Amino acid sequence: MTDNPIFAVAARAQALRAQGVDVITLAAGEPQAATSAMVVEAAVDAVRDPATHHYGTAQGDPALRALVAAAVTDGTQLPWSADDVQVALGAKHALFLATQALIDAGDEVLVAAPGWPGHAEVVTAAGGVAVPVPTDDQFRISAEALDNRRTPRTRAVIFSSPGNPTGAVHPEPRLRQIADWAQRHRVWVISDDIYQAFDYTGTYRSILRAAPQLRARTIVVGGVSKEHAMTGWRVGWLAAPPEIIASARLHVSRTITHVPTVNQRAALAALGDTGTPVEAARDYRRRRALLVEALNGIAGIDCPLPDGGMFAFPDVTGLLRDRGWAGSTELAAWLLDIAHLAVVPGEAFNAPGRIRVCFAVDDETLITAIGRLQTALGPTAHETTVRQIEEAR
Ligand SMILES: Cc1ncc(COP(=O)(O)O)c(C=O)c1O
């Protein structure tokens, strides 16, 4: 079993820090911000409430499920109730429960390449085979690409929009095309909507809003991790047809019993706070522009402006060629050792000519990180970028 390469970068950065090195990380797949004080207060109140000290229900707190159902109803424009929702230990666990419910040994599941390795990992964990589907020049999957990889064993497709690491947002016509293909070939769709609040183009749509007829074959996955800076709290969910929810509930009941009640209460408070994700999206949008501009100022780097998400995903092949590096793993190792800056090599996502750079960090961190990048790699004057960032605040 191989570990996720993203964690390998984090581990190396941590080891350097332990030696006293001032490492800055743009490698994390999470917001740098702390969880809001309001959510923390709700959790403290929950800790003090003896009701949270005892067992709860396997499916999850009905009040939380009702709020999730309302959010999914809003996103899909289809009616969902608390019964249609299973609470999980984060979106990753929700994806795990979904694949455990759907997949028999040897079933194939299509995943985007480049794409988040967690999608392939949950498929493998369920005894299935993850089949990478090449994305187009905007990192979107298409019905044509899916069909090229379809076999009689194809059971499902998993994709996220906005995506990680690409930021790709699939516009409605593309979602309809994918949905038609899935419908035609009786393939399930697992829609990982964990980044849905971070859409900078205004084009995000749930696939079920684009194609409501797909409901009986669609699993919607979400969570509070990214939108509410709550990765450590481990609360996510799936909304799905009854047979999937029944399977997920049984799995939870037989394994973890239920998601810790205090954490569910924190998620409940988060879902009542619509301001935090909007504010975060506004900040990320600004930081995205600054980071992308700085990256494009470095010779050998070509960085598209991502439509959504929390990451820039530049093409660094020019840089690799100029410096004689074999791949972006070498570049990332060099940056960590020389500039004390952590980024994720593209190899982690099936894209060896790219790196993933997170912009969900505060302004100070971004300014320092860009300065280190430019000092290490680029001719662009650091002061210019610092001034631009300060002016944009
Ligand atoms: C596309 C995608 N889905 C799911 C997750 C996992 O989210 P959670 O922390 O809620 O398990 C991540 C985390 O990086 C992700 O990038």
The ligand as a Gaussian input file, in Angstrom:
#p B3LYP/6-31G(d) Opt

LIG

0 1
 C      -11.640000      16.736000      -4.074000
 C      -11.572000      16.435000      -2.620000
 N      -12.550000      15.708000      -2.064000
 C      -12.524000      15.403000      -0.753000
 C      -11.498000      15.832000       0.060000
 C      -11.504000      15.416000       1.512000
 O      -12.272000      16.265000       2.296000
 P      -12.441000      15.967000       3.856000
 O      -11.321000      16.631000       4.558000
 O      -13.783000      16.543000       4.211000
 O      -12.408000      14.498000       4.038000
 C      -10.468000      16.591000      -0.470000
 C       -9.349000      17.030000       0.388000
 O       -8.317000      17.447000      -0.050000
 C      -10.513000      16.915000      -1.851000
 O       -9.556000      17.652000      -2.406000

